[in-house]
Amino acid sequence: MSKKTARTLRARFVDLSFTQSTVILSEQDASILGVGNGSIVLLTIGDKHHSAVVLTTSTMTNPGECLIPRDLASRLGVSEGDYIGIKPIGLPPSFNSLMKRIRGEKLSEAEFMVLLRDIVDGVYGEAEIAAFLVSQLYNPLTDQELSYLIKAMVETGVKVKFEETTYGIHSIGGVPGNSKVALLSVPIVSAAGLLIPKTSSRAITSPSGTADTMEVLARVDLTVSEIVEIVRKTKGVLAWGGRLNLAPADDIFVNIERKLAIDPDQQMIASILSKKLAMGVEKLVIDIPVGRGAKVQEMPRGEQLASLFLRQGSLLNISIKVALTYGGQPIGTSVGPALEAREALKAHIEKRGSRSLVDKAIMLAGLIMEMSGKVQPGAGADAAREIFLSGKAYEKFKEIIEAQGGNPGVSPNDIPVGRYTYTLKSPIEGAVTHIDNAAVTLIARALGAPIDKGAGVEFHAKVGYRVNKGDPLLTLYSNSETRLDEAITLLNEYRPIIVEGMLVKTLP
């Protein structure tokens, strides 16, 4: 590359968000550099550098200046007005490794490391990364390759290490209402004296993620240093992982998977394990809900996924136990951030609640306690239940809420929910025979969840409940009257809750 193709431009900030690192150049500067829309350039200031995709403009900026988003400026340590070196990038050395992966050829650990570094540094655009992800659908990684991928995802981001054994619980999701389970299980584990830094994502396609639900009660956009401080104080935290730069390649992959509507099994496992390893987790319980309408609908498929997790655990030196749990209907009686936060808090205060919520949280916490050696195998659930019923878990939950900037004295009635409501009543006397997970998720999101924290669905009856004609089955909540109307239309179309009587049909 000749020196003529490199430029030094004055940085200006622009309040725009892009799915990948982007720099906006004047058409004149782009022409001098020999780049156009979609080209990749290297931005350099001092000893810091980062790749970015080029957009060109004839009006937004002047020659000699470039526009960069504030998040990219933060990564580079750039102040507005600083001068940034910009030069085009040719094919990176990792390109051959990318082509090998697309062809289904095996990659070495070193090749994965260089490829992931370039992905994180913004060398590749969405097309190349999409090809990498889609290749896994047709040419699955070997177990060894998957471990190399996970290690590379960890090494290209921030890593946290605590002074004592670190535990984790993670659900692969797919069941509405599941986000609140961690609000019970994490305090139980930390009340037992075990360290459990729970980081999770916000909802992508579900009505609420654990971070969305916890955010109703306290801050979740914590920094790494804040998480370390809180965990050392309380032994538990419920935080959003998006601000932490843990396994940053995963955030890039998830964004593209969402656009392509794909979720390769191996990439899902890499996503979960890379985040946990980056947080220093050494002993981990994986929850795989199985049931009609869940992400995993058949037990053999759940067992196959469990086997993949366990094999990776042995390769990555992380102790894993997998729980295949019932996922045939929503967890608990609520779906949506505020409704779920209210239900979890009420369960803590009253020391009881929906069995699908309380029993699941106790079971998962019990498995962690067994892994720690604090209790004998098979005795974990009893020990966890004792902590929950004694109120120690609630006291610990209040500590965590306060440490994360929330009000430890908050009551369920203090939590606002959607002001517009609609209650569906049973058309007949009978029993609830089915609740459709997918339909519930669709309706809850139509109501505005998770962005509208108060939106969601509350159940008055679950599968197996007997109801009379006119009894309430579920209530919809939203802060938008228009959204409520849309959700009612979907409710009537998809019939997410089915009540059947004894009479099925008469002849003739």
C-alpha distance (Angstrom), angle and dihedral (degrees) to the residues before:
residue distance angle dihedral
M1 . . .
S2 3.81 . .
K3 3.75 122.1 .
K4 3.78 88.9 -116.3
T5 3.81 90.7 71.2
A6 3.82 92.6 60.2
R7 3.83 122.3 82.6
T8 3.79 137.4 -175.3
L9 3.79 111.9 -142.8
R10 3.79 133.7 -178.5
A11 3.83 112.4 -111.7
R12 3.76 123.5 -125.2
F13 3.80 123.6 178.7
V14 3.78 124.4 -122.7
D15 3.82 125.1 -164.9
L16 3.79 96.6 -133.7
S17 3.79 129.2 116.8
F18 3.79 123.1 -141.1
T19 3.79 131.8 -175.2
Q20 3.81 89.7 -124.9
S21 3.81 135.2 25.2
T22 3.79 107.8 -72.3
V23 3.81 138.1 -177.2
I24 3.82 123.3 -166.5
L25 3.82 115.7 -144.3
S26 3.77 132.9 -175.7
E27 3.78 112.9 -106.8
Q28 3.82 89.0 -115.7
D29 3.82 94.2 55.4
A30 3.80 91.3 43.1
S31 3.80 89.7 53.5
I32 3.82 92.0 50.5
L33 3.81 90.0 49.7
G34 3.79 90.9 46.6
V35 3.81 93.7 -124.5
G36 3.79 135.4 122.5
N37 3.79 140.3 -175.6
G38 3.81 109.2 -39.9
S39 3.81 95.9 19.0
I40 3.81 117.9 133.7
V41 3.80 119.9 -125.3
L42 3.79 134.2 179.4
L43 3.81 116.4 -122.4
T44 3.81 115.2 -156.0
I45 3.80 133.3 -175.4
G46 3.78 118.7 165.5
D47 3.80 108.5 -42.9
K48 3.83 93.6 -24.2
H49 3.77 124.9 93.3
H50 3.79 138.7 169.7
S51 3.78 135.5 176.8
A52 3.79 120.7 -120.2
V53 3.79 140.3 -177.5
V54 3.80 116.4 -115.2
L55 3.80 125.9 -123.2
T56 3.81 117.7 -179.5
T57 3.80 130.1 -147.9
S58 3.77 138.0 -178.9
T59 3.80 95.7 -158.9
M60 3.81 114.0 22.2
T61 3.81 97.6 71.6
N62 3.78 139.8 15.9
P63 3.81 128.2 -118.2
G64 3.79 109.4 -85.6
E65 3.81 92.3 35.0
C66 3.79 134.3 83.4
L67 3.79 132.1 -162.9
I68 3.80 119.6 -134.0
P69 3.82 129.7 176.9
R70 3.78 116.5 -110.4
D71 3.81 94.6 -115.1
L72 3.82 91.0 57.4
A73 3.81 90.3 45.2
S74 3.79 88.6 54.1
R75 3.81 92.1 52.4
L76 3.81 90.7 50.4
G77 3.80 94.4 42.0
V78 3.81 90.1 -124.1
S79 3.79 124.2 162.1
E80 3.78 120.2 -155.5
G81 3.80 108.4 -88.5
D82 3.82 95.4 27.8
Y83 3.77 117.7 129.7
I84 3.81 117.7 -114.6
G85 3.78 127.1 -162.1
I86 3.81 112.5 -130.0
K87 3.79 127.0 -171.2
P88 3.81 134.0 159.8
I89 3.78 120.2 -104.5
G90 3.76 123.0 -138.8
L91 3.78 124.2 -157.0
P92 3.81 107.4 -40.1
P93 3.83 120.4 -128.3
S94 3.83 89.0 -110.5
F95 3.81 91.3 62.1
N96 3.80 91.3 89.0
S97 3.81 89.0 53.5
L98 3.79 90.3 50.8
M99 3.79 90.9 51.7
K100 3.82 90.8 48.3
R101 3.83 90.2 53.4
I102 3.80 92.2 48.8
R103 3.82 89.0 52.1
G104 3.80 89.9 51.0
E105 3.80 95.8 -110.1
K106 3.79 119.9 144.8
L107 3.81 121.1 -101.0
S108 3.79 127.6 -149.1
E109 3.80 124.1 -126.9
A110 3.81 90.0 -103.6
E111 3.81 91.7 51.2
F112 3.82 91.9 52.1
M113 3.80 90.3 48.8
V114 3.82 94.1 52.9
L115 3.82 92.3 43.0
L116 3.82 93.3 50.3
R117 3.79 91.4 46.1
D118 3.81 90.0 55.3
I119 3.82 91.6 46.6
V120 3.81 91.5 52.4
D121 3.82 91.7 44.5
G122 3.80 90.5 56.3
V123 3.80 96.9 -112.5
Y124 3.81 91.6 133.4
G125 3.78 128.7 57.4
E126 3.78 128.0 -141.0
A127 3.81 93.8 -86.9
E128 3.81 94.6 59.3
I129 3.81 93.3 42.8
A130 3.81 90.9 48.2
A131 3.81 89.0 52.6
F132 3.82 89.6 52.3
L133 3.81 91.4 51.7
V134 3.81 96.1 43.6
S135 3.80 90.1 49.8
Q136 3.80 87.9 67.7
L137 3.81 90.8 61.6
Y138 3.81 92.2 59.0
N139 3.81 102.3 25.6
P140 3.83 107.4 31.8
L141 3.78 118.5 -154.2
T142 3.78 117.9 -108.1
D143 3.80 115.5 -114.6
Q144 3.80 89.3 -103.4
E145 3.80 92.5 50.2
L146 3.79 91.2 49.0
S147 3.80 89.7 54.0
Y148 3.83 89.3 50.3
L149 3.81 89.8 51.2
I150 3.80 92.3 50.0
K151 3.81 92.6 48.2
A152 3.81 90.8 49.7
M153 3.82 91.0 49.6
V154 3.82 89.2 53.2
E155 3.80 96.2 44.8
T156 3.82 94.1 51.3
G157 3.81 93.2 61.2
V158 3.79 143.7 40.0
K159 3.81 117.6 -54.0
V160 3.81 125.8 -157.5
K161 3.79 125.2 -158.1
F162 3.80 125.3 -171.9
E163 3.80 125.9 -160.2
E164 3.81 94.0 -119.9
T165 3.79 137.7 44.2
T166 3.79 109.5 -65.0
Y167 3.81 123.5 -146.8
G168 3.78 133.1 -162.9
I169 3.81 142.5 -171.4
H170 3.79 121.4 -160.8
S171 3.80 133.2 173.8
I172 3.80 121.7 -156.9
G173 3.83 85.7 -141.4
G174 3.76 127.9 -151.3
V175 3.82 96.4 140.4
P176 3.84 121.1 95.1
G177 3.79 114.3 -122.6
N178 3.80 93.6 28.3
S179 3.82 95.3 112.3
K180 3.82 93.7 79.4
V181 3.82 95.5 56.9
A182 3.81 90.9 84.2
L183 3.83 90.2 55.8
L184 3.80 86.3 68.4
S185 3.80 103.6 30.4
V186 3.82 97.4 48.9
P187 3.85 94.9 53.1
I188 3.81 90.2 46.6
V189 3.80 91.4 53.5
S190 3.80 94.8 44.4
A191 3.84 90.8 45.6
A192 3.81 85.8 57.4
G193 3.80 87.9 60.9
L194 3.80 96.6 -103.6
L195 3.80 123.6 130.8
I196 3.82 113.2 -120.2
P197 3.84 118.6 168.4
K198 3.81 101.1 -172.7
T199 3.79 113.7 -162.6
S200 3.77 120.6 174.7
S201 3.76 142.0 166.9
R202 3.76 129.0 -106.5
A203 3.78 115.9 -106.3
I204 3.79 116.0 -74.5
T205 3.80 102.1 177.6
S206 3.81 101.1 -8.7
P207 3.85 127.6 85.9
S208 3.80 91.8 -110.5
G209 3.78 141.7 0.4
T210 3.79 123.4 -150.6
A211 3.82 89.3 -102.6
D212 3.82 90.8 53.0
T213 3.80 92.0 50.6
M214 3.80 95.7 45.0
E215 3.80 90.1 47.6
V216 3.81 88.2 68.1
L217 3.82 87.1 67.0
A218 3.81 105.1 30.5
R219 3.79 146.9 -9.7
V220 3.78 115.4 -64.3
D221 3.83 100.5 172.3
L222 3.79 91.4 90.4
T223 3.80 128.1 157.9
V224 3.80 122.5 -124.5
S225 3.81 91.2 -104.8
E226 3.82 91.1 50.5
I227 3.82 91.0 50.3
V228 3.79 91.9 49.9
E229 3.82 91.0 49.1
I230 3.82 93.4 47.6
V231 3.80 94.3 46.0
R232 3.79 92.5 49.4
K233 3.81 88.0 52.4
T234 3.81 101.9 41.2
K235 3.85 103.6 13.0
G236 3.79 88.9 -128.9
V237 3.78 141.4 70.4
L238 3.82 136.7 171.9
A239 3.79 105.7 -154.2
W240 3.79 142.0 158.9
G241 3.80 111.9 -107.8
G242 3.80 96.2 -154.5
R243 3.80 96.3 88.4
L244 3.79 97.4 46.5
N245 3.84 104.4 73.9
L246 3.80 89.4 -132.3
A247 3.83 108.5 159.8
P248 3.84 91.0 -17.2
A249 3.80 92.3 -171.3
D250 3.79 87.4 69.7
D251 3.81 91.8 62.2
I252 3.81 88.7 51.8
F253 3.81 91.8 48.7
V254 3.82 94.5 46.8
N255 3.80 92.2 52.5
I256 3.81 91.2 55.3
E257 3.82 94.5 40.8
R258 3.80 88.4 55.6
K259 3.81 91.5 53.2
L260 3.81 92.0 48.3
A261 3.84 93.6 41.2
I262 3.82 90.4 -129.6
D263 3.79 130.4 130.8
P264 3.83 110.9 -178.9
D265 3.80 110.8 -157.2
Q266 3.79 93.6 -130.1
Q267 3.79 93.1 49.2
M268 3.82 90.2 49.4
I269 3.80 89.3 53.3
A270 3.81 90.6 46.3
S271 3.81 89.6 50.5
I272 3.79 94.1 52.5
L273 3.79 99.2 40.5
S274 3.81 96.2 42.8
K275 3.81 91.2 54.8
K276 3.80 92.2 47.1
L277 3.81 94.1 46.7
A278 3.81 90.4 48.0
M279 3.82 88.6 54.8
G280 3.81 89.7 52.2
V281 3.82 96.5 -109.7
E282 3.80 111.4 166.2
K283 3.82 101.4 172.7
L284 3.78 119.7 39.4
V285 3.82 138.6 -179.2
I286 3.81 114.5 -154.7
D287 3.81 117.8 -157.6
I288 3.81 115.6 -153.1
P289 3.83 110.3 -175.8
V290 3.80 110.9 -151.6
G291 3.79 125.7 -166.0
R292 3.76 149.0 88.4
G293 3.79 110.4 -42.4
A294 3.82 93.9 11.0
K295 3.81 125.2 116.9
V296 3.81 86.9 -102.8
Q297 3.79 110.0 40.6
E298 3.82 103.8 173.3
M299 3.81 130.5 51.0
P300 3.84 95.4 -129.9
R301 3.79 88.9 57.2
G302 3.80 90.2 49.6
E303 3.79 90.9 50.6
Q304 3.80 90.4 49.9
L305 3.81 91.0 53.6
A306 3.80 90.9 45.3
S307 3.80 89.7 54.3
L308 3.81 90.8 52.2
F309 3.81 90.9 52.2
L310 3.79 93.0 47.7
R311 3.81 93.9 48.9
Q312 3.80 90.5 51.2
G313 3.78 90.5 48.3
S314 3.80 90.4 59.1
L315 3.83 92.0 48.0
L316 3.81 94.8 46.1
N317 3.81 97.2 41.7
I318 3.81 94.4 -119.1
S319 3.80 119.3 130.7
I320 3.82 109.9 -127.1
K321 3.78 133.6 -174.4
V322 3.81 118.8 -175.2
A323 3.80 123.6 -149.6
L324 3.80 117.3 -161.8
T325 3.81 102.2 -155.1
Y326 3.80 135.4 -174.6
G327 3.79 110.5 -89.0
G328 3.78 103.2 164.0
Q329 3.82 94.6 115.3
P330 3.83 137.0 15.1
I331 3.80 118.6 -65.1
G332 3.78 113.0 -109.4
T333 3.78 122.8 -18.6
S334 3.81 101.5 -64.8
V335 3.79 141.3 62.7
G336 3.82 122.6 -168.2
P337 3.84 133.2 55.6
A338 3.82 103.2 -85.6
L339 3.79 95.2 35.6
E340 3.80 91.2 50.1
A341 3.81 93.4 45.4
R342 3.80 88.7 51.0
E343 3.81 92.2 49.4
A344 3.81 93.3 48.2
L345 3.80 92.5 47.8
K346 3.81 91.6 47.7
A347 3.81 90.6 51.1
H348 3.81 90.2 53.0
I349 3.80 93.1 48.7
E350 3.81 97.2 43.4
K351 3.83 93.4 35.4
R352 3.78 90.0 -133.3
G353 3.78 139.7 69.8
S354 3.77 144.8 135.7
R355 3.79 107.6 -13.8
S356 3.79 92.5 -135.8
L357 3.82 87.4 60.9
V358 3.79 103.9 35.2
D359 3.80 97.5 38.7
K360 3.79 92.5 46.8
A361 3.80 93.3 50.0
I362 3.80 91.3 46.9
M363 3.81 92.2 47.7
L364 3.82 93.5 50.8
A365 3.80 92.8 45.5
G366 3.80 89.4 47.6
L367 3.80 91.6 55.0
I368 3.81 89.7 54.1
M369 3.80 90.4 50.3
E370 3.79 90.1 51.8
M371 3.82 90.8 49.9
S372 3.80 89.2 52.5
G373 3.79 92.4 56.2
K374 3.81 91.3 -123.9
V375 3.80 90.1 120.0
Q376 3.79 134.7 23.3
P377 3.81 120.3 -95.9
G378 3.80 108.9 -81.9
A379 3.81 93.7 21.4
G380 3.80 97.6 82.1
A381 3.80 97.7 93.5
D382 3.81 92.4 52.3
A383 3.81 91.5 48.9
A384 3.81 91.9 47.4
R385 3.81 91.7 47.4
E386 3.80 90.5 52.7
I387 3.82 90.5 53.8
F388 3.79 90.4 48.9
L389 3.82 95.8 46.6
S390 3.81 93.1 44.7
G391 3.80 91.0 60.3
K392 3.82 92.7 -118.9
A393 3.80 90.4 117.9
Y394 3.81 91.2 52.9
E395 3.81 91.6 49.4
K396 3.79 89.2 50.5
F397 3.81 90.9 47.5
K398 3.81 89.6 54.2
E399 3.81 89.4 50.9
I400 3.80 90.7 52.4
I401 3.82 92.8 46.9
E402 3.80 91.1 50.8
A403 3.82 93.2 45.6
Q404 3.81 88.5 53.2
G405 3.79 92.3 52.2
G406 3.80 99.7 -97.1
N407 3.79 133.3 124.4
P408 3.83 108.7 -92.3
G409 3.79 90.6 -162.4
V410 3.80 95.0 57.9
S411 3.80 114.6 134.1
P412 3.82 127.7 -152.9
N413 3.82 90.1 -108.6
D414 3.81 89.9 57.4
I415 3.80 91.0 64.2
P416 3.82 111.0 92.2
V417 3.79 118.7 -138.3
G418 3.80 131.1 -171.7
R419 3.80 113.0 -54.5
Y420 3.82 94.5 -146.5
T421 3.79 113.9 70.7
Y422 3.78 142.2 174.9
T423 3.81 126.4 -171.1
L424 3.79 122.3 -153.2
K425 3.81 113.6 -147.8
S426 3.78 128.9 -157.6
P427 3.82 113.1 -96.0
I428 3.82 92.3 -154.4
E429 3.78 144.1 17.4
G430 3.79 111.1 -94.8
A431 3.79 143.7 84.2
V432 3.79 133.1 -57.9
T433 3.80 104.5 -109.4
H434 3.79 103.2 172.5
I435 3.80 142.9 14.0
D436 3.81 115.5 -166.2
N437 3.82 110.6 -135.8
A438 3.80 94.4 -164.0
A439 3.81 93.3 49.6
V440 3.81 91.9 47.9
T441 3.80 90.4 51.8
L442 3.81 91.7 48.7
I443 3.81 92.5 49.4
A444 3.81 94.7 45.2
R445 3.79 91.3 51.9
A446 3.81 90.6 46.8
L447 3.80 87.0 55.6
G448 3.81 88.3 58.1
A449 3.82 104.5 -95.5
P450 2.96 130.8 178.8
I451 3.83 97.1 14.3
D452 3.80 89.8 47.0
K453 3.79 97.4 55.9
G454 3.82 92.1 -162.1
A455 3.80 94.7 53.7
G456 3.78 123.2 100.1
V457 3.77 148.9 84.8
E458 3.80 129.2 -70.3
F459 3.81 119.3 -162.9
H460 3.80 123.1 -144.5
A461 3.81 92.2 -177.8
K462 3.80 133.9 29.9
V463 3.80 134.0 -167.4
G464 3.82 110.0 -53.7
Y465 3.82 95.5 23.4
R466 3.79 116.2 129.6
V467 3.79 115.0 -135.8
N468 3.79 137.6 -176.5
K469 3.77 124.7 -132.6
G470 3.79 107.6 -79.6
D471 3.82 95.7 22.4
P472 3.82 114.0 136.4
L473 3.81 114.1 -103.0
L474 3.80 102.1 179.0
T475 3.79 141.9 -16.3
L476 3.79 126.5 -139.3
Y477 3.83 120.6 -145.9
S478 3.80 129.9 -165.1
N479 3.79 139.7 151.0
S480 3.80 89.1 -140.2
E481 3.79 120.9 71.7
T482 3.81 89.8 -159.3
R483 3.80 92.4 52.7
L484 3.79 90.3 48.1
D485 3.81 90.4 54.4
E486 3.81 90.4 49.9
A487 3.80 90.8 50.0
I488 3.82 92.1 49.7
T489 3.81 88.4 54.9
L490 3.81 90.0 52.4
L491 3.81 90.2 45.2
N492 3.80 90.7 57.1
E493 3.80 92.4 43.6
Y494 3.81 100.3 47.2
R495 3.84 101.4 29.1
P496 3.83 95.3 -150.6
I497 3.81 94.5 -170.4
I498 3.79 121.7 50.0
V499 3.82 125.7 -158.8
E500 3.81 118.2 -169.9
G501 3.77 130.3 -174.1
M502 3.78 130.3 -154.3
L503 3.81 93.6 -92.8
V504 3.80 112.1 75.3
K505 3.81 102.2 165.9
T506 3.82 142.4 -14.8
L507 3.80 127.3 -142.9
P508 2.96 132.8 -119.3
